[in-house]
Amino acid sequence: MNKIKIAVIEGDGIGKEVIPAAVDVLHAVGLDFESVPVEVGYGKWKRTGQAMDEHDLDIIRSCKCILFGAITTPNDPDYKSVLVRIRQEIGLYANIRPFRSLNITIDSPLKPGHPFDFLIVRENTEGLYAGIEEFSEDRACTTKLVTKKGTVRIAKMACKLAKERKNRLTIVHKANVIKSCKFFRDICMDIAKQNSVQYNEMLVDAMAYNLILNPEKYDVLVMSNLFGDILSDMSAALVGSLGLCPSSNIGEEHALFEPVHGSAPDIAGKGIANPIAAILSVKLLLTWVQEFEKADLVQEAVDHVLENGIRTIDLGGSGSTTDVSGAVIDYIKTKSSLALGFS
């Protein structure tokens, strides 16, 4: 395999702590890659007046993969989300967020009774995040954009993933109230039928209730942008922490991998941020570039470290960011050495 170019965007806040840890994991598993640092985000915006410029975008486009930290978004009407812009500019239309139960005890108000493993497949470039907005003194209006092209491609992605898993798809919408949701639902149903995928549909509010109550009943869920954003953060509570949840943003030629959590400026610089979501985002990156054994090793290392009680404060532990990432890397190196016959 040729060397992979990866744009490394640490971003703001804890992104500057967890993304270097994730890059260290990529080195530990022996991926042949070129790291291309790109500075974008709130820090750059404060210094230059631009969070991301065209040169930054050109560098990002030149890379096959992007490893993305988190961006602080200020309360400023002229500031456009860096991540939304990247998704739209390079066509990262599918946001895929996996959620699975972990075999660890976590002090959480949400403790599902059975193991679960489901994917949220979120349309990533349209919906209420398309940026079609109007403001006046007396009125603000945001247009929800749903196109046939955009819905067909996200439905096809969801069906592809469903067929790789249990062949079960849940289409999430609010078609009883919103016509654009009916449009989205109907197209998804047609694509599921064309692909011989078993499907059901559910209103988004009922979906929120049922995911909390019985997450083990679901496999692949497809939905529009805003619904996916909200339900995925809710689902992180089922797992135990946003710090455990990775995601991928997939396009035709590029892919971006990021932890679900934000920049968390309140804990930035304290060395207590959970690096697991960023490390599991590396696992998704490795899967996308078809380095399946390396991806499996990362998951195995994370499971081992968590089960052995090496955890950050959000999981009830006392470990630092480097304690956790260092333990993951040590496990990977030990397993790699054993595989090569070293002791």
N, C-alpha and C positions, 0 to 999 in steps of 0.2 A: 504493500500500500504506500502511495506517495505521502510525503509529509503534509499534514493538515494545518492550514492556517486558521488560527482561532483568535478572533478579536476579543480581548479581555477588557471589560468595562467594569471597574470596581464601583464607580458611581459615588454615592455619598454615604455618610453614616457608617453603619456596620458592614456595608458592602466592601469597605476598605479592609475589613478584618476577615470576612468569610470567603471572599473570592480568592485571595492569596492562598488560603487553606485548600480551596478546591483545586487550584492550579497545582499545588504540591501533590495532591492525590493523583492528578493526571500524570505527573512525573513518576510517582511511585508505581503506578501500574505499567509504566513503560510505553505510553503512547508516543508515537513519533509525531510531534507537532511543533509548529512555530507560534509562539505567543506574540500577539500584536497589541500592545497597550493602546487604549483609546480613552482620552479624558473627556467625559461629558457629564452634565448634571448641574446641580444647584451651585456647587462650588465654582464651577467654570462660569456659570451665569453671573454670579456675584462679581467675579473678577473681570469678565470681558463683556457682559451684557448679552451673551448667547450661551444657551445651555448645550447646543450642538450646532455646528456649522456644516456647510456642504463638504468641506474637506474631511470632516469626521465621517460623514455618511459614505464618502467615496472609499475610505479605508475599510469601513464596515462591509460595504458591498464586495470588496476584494477578498473577503474571508469566507470560508465555507460555513463556519460556525461562529457564534457569538456566545461568550460566557458573561452574563450580565448580573451585576450586584443589585443595587437598589438606588432609586433617585428620590431625593427630597423635593417635593413640589411646593413652592411657596404660594401664599395667598395673593396672587398677582394675576389680573385678567390677561396680561400680555404674555404670560408664561405658558407655553404649550408643552404638554407631557412629552418627554424624550422617548419613553417607551412606546407610547401610542404612535408617535411619528415614525420610529424605526419599523414597527409592525406594518404601518401603511406604506412606507417608502419601499420596502423590500418584499412586500407581499407575504408576510407571516400570518396567514389567514386562519391557522388552527392553533388554538391554545389548548394543550393537553395536560391535564393535571391528575396524576394518579393519587389515590388515597387507599391505604391499607392499614389494617390494625397491626399493632406491634405487640410482641410477647413480653411486654414490660408493664410494671405497675406505675401508673401515673395518677397523681391527685387531680382528677378532673371531674367536673359536674356531669360530664357526659361519658357514660361507660356502657357502650353497647354490649349486649349479652352474647353475641356471636361474632366470630371473625368476619371481617369484610374486606373487599378488594374491588374498588370500582374506579372508573375513569370519568372525569368531567371533560367533555369535548366542547369547547367554547368558540363560537365564531369570533374572530379577533380583529376585524378591520371595519365592521359596519355597526349597525345598531345605534344606540344613543351616544357611542363614543366616536362617531364619524366626524364630529366637529362641525355639524351644520347647525348653527345657533344664531339667534337674534336677541339683542338686548335693547331695551328702552327704559325710560324712567318708570313706566307703569307696567311693563310686561317683559317677560323673558321666555323664549321659546327654543327648545331643543328638538330637532327632527330625528326620529328614529328611522334610519335607512336600512331597508332590507331588500336586497336584489335577488333575482333568480340565480344569477351566476354565483354570487357569494353563498347562497343557501345550498345550492347543488354541490358545490365543492366541499363545504363543511359536512354535509350529509354523507357524501361519498367517503370522506375521511372517517367519519364515525362508523359507517358500515364496514369499512375495511378493518378497523380495530375490533369491532364486534365479532367479525368472522374469525379473527385471530384468537379470540377469547371464547366466550360461551354462546356467541351468536344471539345475544339479547341486547336490544336497544330501547332506551326510554327517551322519548321526545318531550322536552320540557318547554312550556309555552304559557301564554295567557290569552288563548284564542277566544275565550268567552267574552272578552272585553275589548281586545285590541286587534284590529284587522291585520296589521302587519304581522302579528303573531300567528294568525290563521294562515296567512300566506306562507310563513316559515314552516309551520306544522305540516301543511298539505304537501309542500315540496319534499320535506323529510320523509313523510309517509310514502310518497311515490318512489323515492330513491331506495328506501328500505325494501319495498316490494320488488323493485327491479333487481335487487341484489340478494333476494331470498333471505333477508334478515328478519328474524322474529322481533316485533316491536310492540310497544304500548306507548301511550301518551299520558301526560300528567300536567295539570296546572301547576305553575311554579310555586304557589303558596302551599298547595298540597304536597308538592315534592319536598319542600323544606321540612315539613312536619314528618313525612315518611322517612326521609334520610336520617333524621335524628332518631326516630323510633326503631327502624329496621334497615340499617344500611347494608346488611348482608344480602338483601333481596335484589340489589342492583348491580349492574355490570358496566355498561357504557351508557352515559347520559349525554345527549346533544342539546345545545341551547344557544340562544343569542348572547351577545356580548355582556350586557349588564347582568343578566341572570347568572351567567357563568362566573362573573366576578364575585357576586354575593354568595352564591351557593358554595363556591370553592373555599372561601374564607370560613364559612360556617362548617364545612366538612373538616377543616383543619382542627377544629375543636374536638371532633371525633377521634382523630389520631392522637391528639394530646398537646399540640403546639404548632403554631405557624412555622416554628423553627425546624420542623421535621418534614416539611412539604415542598417538593420540587415541582418544576413545570417546564414544559417545552413549548416553543412557538415555532410552528413548522410552515414553510413555504415550498414553492416548487424547486428552488435552488439553494436556499439558505435555511438555517435553523438557529434559533436563539434559546439558550437554556438559563433559567433563573430560579432562585428561591421565590416562593410565593410571598414571603414576608416583605415588609418595607424597609426603609433605611433606619428606622428606630433611633432617631437622634438622642433620645433620652438615655440610652445605654451605650451609645457610640463612644469608643475610646476606653471603655472600662474593661475590655477583655473578657466579657461574659456572654457575648453573642453566641447563639447556637449555630455551629457551622454545618450541621447535618443536612439541612435543606439545600445548601449550596453543593455539598458533596454528592448528594443524591441527584442533583441536577447534572453533575458530571457523569453519573451512571446513565442518565437519559442521553447525554451527548454520546457516550461510548456505544450505546445501543443504536443510535441514529447512524453512526459511522460503521456499524456492523462489527464492532469489537465486542462480541457478546460475552466471551470468557472474562474479559477485563471488567465489563459491566457487572457480571455476576459476582466477581471478586469484591467490587466496591460495596454491593449490597450485603454480602456476607460479612465484610469488615464492619459495616455500620451496625448490623444486627448483633454481632459479637460484642462490640463496644457498649451498646446500650444495655444489652442483657447482663453485662458485667458491671453495671452501675456507674460507668464513666459518663456523666451527664452534666449539662449546664444547668443554671439556676431555674430556667423556665420549666425544666422537667423534674424539679425537686432535688437536683444535685448541687455539687459545689465546685465542679470542674470549670476550668477556663476554656475559652475558645481553642487555645493551643493544646490544652490537655486532651480535649476530645479529638481534634484533628490529628494530633500526634499519635494517639492510640489507634486511630483508623489506619494511619500510614504504617505504624509499626506492625500491625496485623497483616497488612498487604505485603510488606517486605518479608515478613516471616514466612507467609504462605508461598510467596514467589521463590524464596530460597529453598524451601522444602521441595517444591516442584522441580527445581533444578538439581536436587540431590545434595544440597549443602546443609550442614547442621550448625 
